[in-house]
């Protein structure tokens, strides 16, 4: 499954277009290197995701073959680390 689609299915992104844009701008990384939207996600991948004010590190536990109503987003990944950057720290 493509990474941009996985982010949408796992509810790590609201829309696939948002996930695609984040990937194009290098805000999602694997082992310190930016990924492309077409990257094939595998179980065991550890992704670092940079949102507007927070960083989240997730471990991919499962990648569904296809999207069905039975697919539970919480079962697809595990949050390893989460940190928030306050705007006062930006200065």
Buried (B, 14 or more C-beta within 10 A) or exposed (E): BBBBBBBBBBEBBEEBEBBBBBBEEEBBBBEEEEBEBEBEBEEEBBBBBBBEEEBBBBBBBEBBEEEEEEBEEEEBBEEEEEEEEEEEEEE
